[in-house]
Amino acid sequence: MALITLSVEESQLLYIANCETASEMWEKLAKQYARSSFGSQLYLRCKLYGIRYTSGTMQAHINSMLEVVELLRGAGTEIGNGELVAVLLCSLPESYSGLVTALEGRDEADLSVEYVTGKMLDEYQRRVENCGKSENGGFAYACR
């Protein structure tokens, strides 16, 4: 009980003030803040499906998508491996079509989230390392 009490913000203590067990505290906080309604799940799904990589690091992009997946799981919606792989690949811009095509050719059983995100990060790193390099020593116009 003490750990929960010390972990919540002072303004939230009123929700758990009269609880006698840690379990009761957890249940009250979960009821207050857990979002498991259909509307919340729909909002989070739309958010996940709408994320597109436009700028920044690929790791930040992947993290933002995985954060939404964790929120969906917390709301009671499980996103399967195949669906998550598809959403990750669909979030990439046209310039990553070579990577997407290469991964499409692989056996579906090989396409774990870890494998696909690893390939996304590899491609991003390759582009960062090649950014600014061209055959004549000049700078490339677009890096990502």
Buried (B, 14 or more C-beta within 10 A) or exposed (E): BEEBBEEEEEEBEEBBEEBEEBEEBBBBBEEEEEEEEEEBBEBBBEBBBEBEBEEEBBEEBBEBBBEBBEBBEBBEBEBEBEEBBBBBBEBBEEEBEEBBEEBEEEEEEEBEBEEBBEBBBEBBEEBEEEEEEEEEEEEEEEEB
